[in-house]
Amino acid sequence: MARVYNFGAGPATLPVDVLQEAQADLVDYKGSGMSIMEMSHRGKEYDAVHNEAVANIKELLGLNDDYAVLFLQGGASLQFAMLPMNFLGEGQTADYVNAGSWGAAAVKQARLIGNVSIAADCQKDIPTRMPELSEMKWTPGAVYSHITTNETISGAQFKALPETGSPLIADMSSDILSRPLDYSRCTVIYAGAQKNLGPSGVALVAIRKDFAEKGNISLPAMLRYQTHIENNSLYNTPPCFSIYMLCLTTRWLKKVGPENLFKQNRDKAQLIYDAIDASGFYRGTAKKEYRSDMNVTFRLPTEELETLFIKQASEAGMKQLKGHRSVGGIRASIYNAFPVDGVQALVAFMKDFEARNG
């Protein structure tokens, strides 16, 4: 069976090398006589995979031993609540940037816990964008500041981490390890794995240990970061297969090389944006200075043409190009594992479709 080009926003395409290695080991992992899905999470085989995944993430993010790397369940959505439950106490304030659907979702959950100050709000701006540095207003003494570095639905991305004056927490679900950043500027980084790190089922959290120690000790054990740090994410049975796949993906990232990958990601996105900008038929939805390298969003002149575009692209082997149901349009998600030839195929299709329908 020929593989299609999967432009899905998540779960998203995985490296073929990773899939093939997992396939080879699926029934009999490294001569153990059983699948890694069947093994004890306390056994030596799984323990080696788990600890390698932790080490690889630290290396790729450039984090030292001041940070703990956790593999948790509930996706980024649980982190929306778990973070304020741990760190936003009575009489305290946390700053949030609301620049899109996922930033708004984080705000909504935090407000159930405590006082939230909106440092900037451009969620409903069209074209979509991230806030200018000058318009972000940070609260003196805030317990933390929260941003979403890449808004998957709107196709807008922070191009630099802001200076906040308080511990910076970043939801990097859709652009983690996709570009060069000083990740150590963040006190907490979290990301659902299903876009750039592996399959769904596990969320990555990298957290400074001294910050985690400040967490609310009255919470149930599963909701405390300190619990998971003390148990190396093994307090309960973790999502072992998802972590195994994340481990294989981090090996692949190291093999490709971060700098090579970063350049490829920029070049892939630019190919599509150049096609959009050269056309009077396609219209990008994000402001140029905030265009995402991971989620390229654009519109056609009519919704009928968009429906036809999605249908014909699918027939040509380019799947999941439909924009999020809340905004419509077209969305091409081109994460780390997405191949260059898939982007080239999409650009060729865009030009042909415009010639036939423009």
N, C-alpha and C positions, 0 to 999 in steps of 0.2 A: 504494500500500500504506500503510495506516495504521500509524504507529509505536505500539509498545506502551510501557507504563511499565516500564522496566528497573531493577529493584531489585538487580541483580547487584553483588557485592562487589568485582569487578575481574577482568577488564576490565569497566569500568562505562560508564554512559551519558555521552555527550559532548554539548556544546551543539549544537543543531540548526544554528545559524548557522555554526558551525565546520565541520560536516559538509558543509553546502551550499557553502561557499566552497571546501573541498577538492575537492568533486565538480566544481565549475565549472572548476577549474584542473588537474584530474587528467591530462588528455590533453595539454594545451598550457599549460604554466605561464607566465603573463604574456607570451604571444606568443613564447616561445622555440622553439616547435615540438616540444617534448618535455616529458615529465612530470618533475617534480622527483625522482621515483624513479629516473630514468634519467641524471640529471646527475652530473657529477664533483663530489665533495665539496670540491674545490679551486677550483671555478668561482665566478665573481662572483655568480651568482644564488643558489646555495646559501649562499655565504659571508655574504650579506646576511641571509638567514633565520637562520642560526646565531648571528650576532652580535646580532641583534635579540632572539632567545630569551634569550641570556645577559643582555642589558641589562634586559629585561622582568622576569626572575626577580629580579635584584638590586633593581630598583625595588619590586616587589611585596613582597619580603621585608625591605626596608629595610636592605640591606647595603651597606657602602661598599667601596672598593677594597682593603681588607685581606683580602677574601674572593675566592676564585676560584669560579666556577660551572662545573661539569663535567657532561657528558652521557656516561654510561658504559653499558656493557652488563652483562648478568648479573643485572639487577634488584637489589632490596634484599638478596636472598639472597647474592649475591656480596659485598656490603658486610659481611655478618656475618663473613666470613673476611678480607676485604681490610683492614678496620680494624685488627684485632689483628696481622695480618702486618706492617703498617706501623709500629705504635706500641706494641705490647706486647712489650717485649724481655725477655731472660733476667733473672730476679731482680726483675722489676717486677710490679705488680699493677694490674688494671683492675677497677673496680666496675661491676656490672650489676644493674639492677632486673629481677626476673623476675615479671611480672604477668600473663602470658598466653602463648598459644602462640607468638607471634612473639618476645616477649622470651626465651622458653625456647630458641627456635631460634638466636637470637644468642648466648646463653650457650654452647650446645653447640658452636658453631663456634669461639668464642673459647678454650674450654678445650683445643682441639686445638693451640693456638698457645702459650698461656702461662697464668699464674696469674690466676684470676678469683675475686673476692670478691663474694658475693651481698649487695648492700646492703639488699634487702628481697625477700621471696618470698611472694606471695599468689596464685600461679598457679592453685592448686586450690581457692581459696576460693569458696564459694557462699553468697549471691549474689556474682557476680564484681565485682571492684573494683580500684582502684589503691591503693598503700600510703599510709597517713597519713604526713605529713611527719615525725612523731615516731618512726616505726618504721624509717625509712631510716638505715642506719649506713654512713657514708662512710669510706673508708680514708685516713688521712693520707699524703700523698705518692703517691696513686694517679696513674697516667699519664693516665687519663681515666675518666669515668663515663658509662655508657650507659643510656638509657631508650628505651622505645617509647611515644610519646605517646598513641596510640590503638590498643587491641587490637581488631582487626577482627572476630575470631571471638567474643570474649566480650562486646563492646559496652561496654567500660569505657574511660574516657579521663582522662588527667591534665588537671585544670582549670587548673593553673599549673605552670610549670617549677620544679623544685626547685633549691635552692642545694646544691651538691655539694662545693665546695672544690677541684675539679680540672676540667680541660676537659670541658665537657658535650657529649656526642654524642647526637643524637636521631634515631631512626627515626621519621619523620613520614609514612610512606607513605600512611596513610589519613586524615590530617586536615591536611596542609599547605595553607596559605592558606585555611583554612575558618573562621578566627576570629582576632581580634586577639591577637598575641603579639609580644614583643620577641625577634625571631629572632636578634638580635646577641648574645644571652646564650649562644648555642650556638657552640661551636668548629667542630662539624661537624653539618650537617643532611643527611640523605639520604632519598630517597623513590622508590619505584617510581612511574612516571608514570600507571599505568593506573587510578587511582582519581579523582584530582582534577586531574591536569595534562594528560592526553592518553591515547593508546593505549599498549598494552604495547610493549616493545622497547627502552625507554630508562629509565635510572635517573638522577635528578638528585642531584648532590652539591654542596653549598655548603660550602666548607672554608676556614678561615683559612690564609693563605699561610705565615705563620710556623710554624704547627703542621705543615703539610705538609712543610716543610723538615726536620723531625725524623724523617721516615719512614725506614724501613730501606732503605739504599742497595744491599743485596745481593740484593734481590728482582728477579725478571725485570721488564723494563720495563713490561709491560702491567699489572702489579700494583702499580705505584708511583704514588701520586697526583701526585708531582712531574712524572712523565712527561707526564701529561695536562694539568697546568697549563701546562707549557712549550710544549705543542703545541695549546693551546686545544681540547682534546678531539678533535684531528684526527691523533693519532699513527697510528691506523689508520682505516679507513673507518668512520665512525660510522653509527648507525641513522638515516639522513638523513630518511626519511619520518616517523618517529616524532618527531624533533626539529622538523620542519616543523609537524606537528600540535600539538606542545607550544607552538610559537610562536603559532599561531593561537589556541590556548586562552588563552594569557597575554594576547593582545590583547583577547579577550572578557572576561577577568577585569578588565582595566583599564577597559574600556568600561562594564561593569556597576557597577564601583566597589567596592572592598573592604568599605567600611562597609555598603553596601546588601546585599552578599552575606552578610556575617557575620550581620546581623540576620535575613535570610531563612533562613539555615541554622538558627539558634536557633528561629525560629518554626516551621519545618517539623518539626523534631524534637519540639517541644513539643506540636504537634497530635497526634502519635501517642502520646506518653507520656500526655497527658491522656485519650485514649481508653482506654489500658491501665488507668490509675489509677481511672477512673470505672466500671470493669467488675470483676465478680467472676469473669469467665470467662477473661480474659487475665492473664498474670503476667509482669512484666518480670524479666529475669534479672540485671541489673546493679543495684548499690546506687544509690539515687537521686542521691546527691551525685557519683557518678562516671559517670553515664549519658552515653554517647557521642551527640554531635550528628550523627555520620556513619553509625553502624551501630546501628540500634535492634533489640534482640534480645528476644524474648518467647516464652512457651510457652502452649499450650492445655491443657485438662484431660487429654487423652489423645493419644498419638501417632497414633491413628486419626483424630482430629479434625484434627490438624495436617496429615496427608496430604490430607484432604478440603479443608481450607482452602487449601493450596497448589494443588491441582488446580482448584478453582473460581475462585480468584483468577487463575490462568493463563488460564482460559477467558474471564475478564472483561478480559483484556488487561494483567494485572499479573504480570510474569514474574520468575523467579529469587528468590523469597521463601524458598526452603528454606534453613534454617540450615546452617552448616558441618557436613560429615559427621562430625566428631569430637564434636560436641555436640548436633546435631539442633535441633529447634524451628524458629522463624521468625526471619529476619533481613531487615530492610528497610534497605538501604544507600542513603542519600540524600545523595550527595556534592554538590559545588558546582553541577554542571550539572543535577541532578535537579529537575524542575519542581514548583512548588507544587501545581498541579492534580493531579499524580500522588499526592502525599501526601493531598490531600483525597479523591481517589478511594479510596485504601486505607482511610482512616478510615471512609468511608461503607460500604465493603464489610465492614470489621470489625464495625460495628454491625449490619448486616444478617445477617451470618453468626452472630453471637451470638444474635440474635432467633430465628433458625431452628434453632439447635443448642444453645443454652444451657440 
